[in-house]
Amino acid sequence: MELGSTVGANRLFAPDPAQRRVAREFYEGVAGLPIVSPHGHVDPRLLADPNATFGTPTELFIVPDHYVLRMLYSQGIRLEALGIPARDGVGQPAAETDDRRVWQLFADNFFLFRATECRSSSTATPSRAPT
């Protein structure tokens, strides 16, 4: 990445010269390596186990993604409707087990993700929100 003249190459490193030197040495040693992020929303076993299966789209993209769940929950969609059972289950509706219904609920509310970081700019033109 080429840095502009107004952005310092060490801007994210500590101001202390000794710490900055160590950080710069470490960075230069790893800068060309691929990023392995511990914050992925995909179960690492899917990548490590040759016998692992992806499951349903609901199991892969909705249930493990706390950003998706929080967005939908914040708009009044019950977690049980998204296939997430209540912790105690007492007096609560049963969690939806039909993955197609969960996926349809997600699709019906996809407009909520417009103008969020989880909305890809390469996705087709968004549809209008339901009225």
C-alpha positions as CSV (number, residue, x, y, z in Angstrom):
1,M,0.0,0.0,0.0
2,E,1.4,3.4,-1.0
3,L,1.1,6.0,1.7
4,G,0.4,9.6,0.8
5,S,2.8,12.4,1.9
6,T,0.5,13.5,4.7
7,V,0.2,10.1,6.3
8,G,3.2,8.8,8.3
9,A,4.3,5.2,7.8
10,N,4.6,4.8,11.5
11,R,1.2,6.3,12.4
12,L,-0.1,3.1,14.0
13,F,3.0,2.4,16.0
14,A,3.7,3.6,19.5
15,P,5.4,7.0,19.8
16,D,8.2,5.6,22.0
17,P,11.2,5.1,19.8
18,A,12.2,1.8,21.3
19,Q,8.7,0.4,21.0
20,R,8.4,1.8,17.5
21,R,11.7,0.1,16.4
22,V,10.5,-3.3,17.7
23,A,7.0,-2.8,16.1
24,R,8.6,-1.8,12.8
25,E,10.9,-4.9,12.8
26,F,8.0,-7.2,13.6
27,Y,5.8,-5.6,10.9
28,E,8.5,-5.8,8.2
29,G,8.9,-9.5,9.1
30,V,5.2,-10.3,8.6
31,A,4.0,-7.6,6.1
32,G,4.1,-10.0,3.1
33,L,2.3,-12.9,4.8
34,P,-1.4,-13.7,4.3
35,I,-3.8,-12.4,7.0
36,V,-5.1,-15.1,9.3
37,S,-7.9,-13.4,11.3
38,P,-9.1,-14.9,14.6
39,H,-12.3,-12.8,14.1
40,G,-13.7,-14.9,11.2
41,H,-17.4,-16.0,11.4
42,V,-16.7,-19.3,9.7
43,D,-16.0,-22.2,12.0
44,P,-12.2,-23.0,11.5
45,R,-13.0,-26.7,11.4
46,L,-14.6,-26.1,8.0
47,L,-11.2,-24.9,6.7
48,A,-9.0,-27.5,8.6
49,D,-11.1,-30.7,8.4
50,P,-11.2,-32.3,4.9
51,N,-14.4,-34.2,5.9
52,A,-16.2,-31.1,7.2
53,T,-19.4,-30.0,5.4
54,F,-20.8,-26.6,5.0
55,G,-24.3,-27.4,6.1
56,T,-27.2,-25.1,5.2
57,P,-26.8,-21.4,4.3
58,T,-28.6,-20.7,7.6
59,E,-26.0,-22.6,9.5
60,L,-23.1,-21.1,7.6
61,F,-24.1,-17.4,7.2
62,I,-26.8,-16.5,9.8
63,V,-26.6,-18.5,13.0
64,P,-22.8,-17.9,13.6
65,D,-22.8,-14.3,12.6
66,H,-23.5,-12.1,15.6
67,Y,-23.7,-9.0,13.4
68,V,-26.5,-10.4,11.4
69,L,-28.3,-11.7,14.5
70,R,-28.0,-8.4,16.3
71,M,-29.2,-6.4,13.3
72,L,-32.3,-8.6,12.9
73,Y,-32.9,-8.8,16.7
74,S,-32.7,-5.0,17.0
75,Q,-35.5,-4.7,14.5
76,G,-37.8,-6.9,16.6
77,I,-37.1,-10.3,15.0
78,R,-37.0,-13.0,17.7
79,L,-33.9,-15.1,18.0
80,E,-36.1,-18.2,18.0
81,A,-37.4,-17.2,14.6
82,L,-33.8,-17.2,13.4
83,G,-33.2,-20.7,14.7
84,I,-31.6,-19.7,18.0
85,P,-33.2,-21.5,20.9
86,A,-33.8,-19.7,24.2
87,R,-31.2,-20.6,26.9
88,D,-33.7,-22.0,29.4
89,G,-36.5,-22.7,26.9
90,V,-39.1,-22.2,29.7
91,G,-42.1,-20.4,28.4
92,Q,-40.4,-19.4,25.2
93,P,-41.4,-20.3,21.6
94,A,-39.5,-23.1,20.1
95,A,-36.6,-22.2,17.8
96,E,-37.4,-22.4,14.1
97,T,-36.0,-25.6,12.6
98,D,-36.9,-25.0,9.0
99,D,-33.7,-23.5,7.5
100,R,-35.7,-22.3,4.5
101,R,-38.0,-20.2,6.7
102,V,-35.0,-18.7,8.5
103,W,-33.3,-17.9,5.2
104,Q,-36.5,-16.3,3.9
105,L,-36.8,-14.2,7.0
106,F,-33.2,-13.0,6.5
107,A,-34.0,-12.3,2.8
108,D,-37.2,-10.4,3.6
109,N,-35.2,-8.2,5.9
110,F,-32.0,-7.8,3.8
111,F,-32.9,-4.2,3.1
112,L,-31.9,-3.5,6.7
113,F,-28.3,-4.1,5.8
114,R,-28.1,-1.3,3.2
115,A,-25.4,1.3,4.0
116,T,-23.8,-1.0,6.5
117,E,-20.3,-2.6,6.3
118,C,-21.9,-6.0,5.8
119,R,-23.5,-4.8,2.6
120,S,-21.1,-5.6,-0.3
121,S,-20.8,-2.8,-2.9
122,S,-20.7,-5.5,-5.6
123,T,-24.2,-6.7,-4.7
124,A,-27.0,-5.9,-7.1
125,T,-29.0,-2.7,-6.7
126,P,-30.9,-2.9,-3.4
127,S,-34.6,-3.3,-3.5
128,R,-36.9,-0.8,-1.8
129,A,-37.7,-1.4,1.9
130,P,-41.2,-2.9,2.5
131,T,-43.8,-0.3,3.1
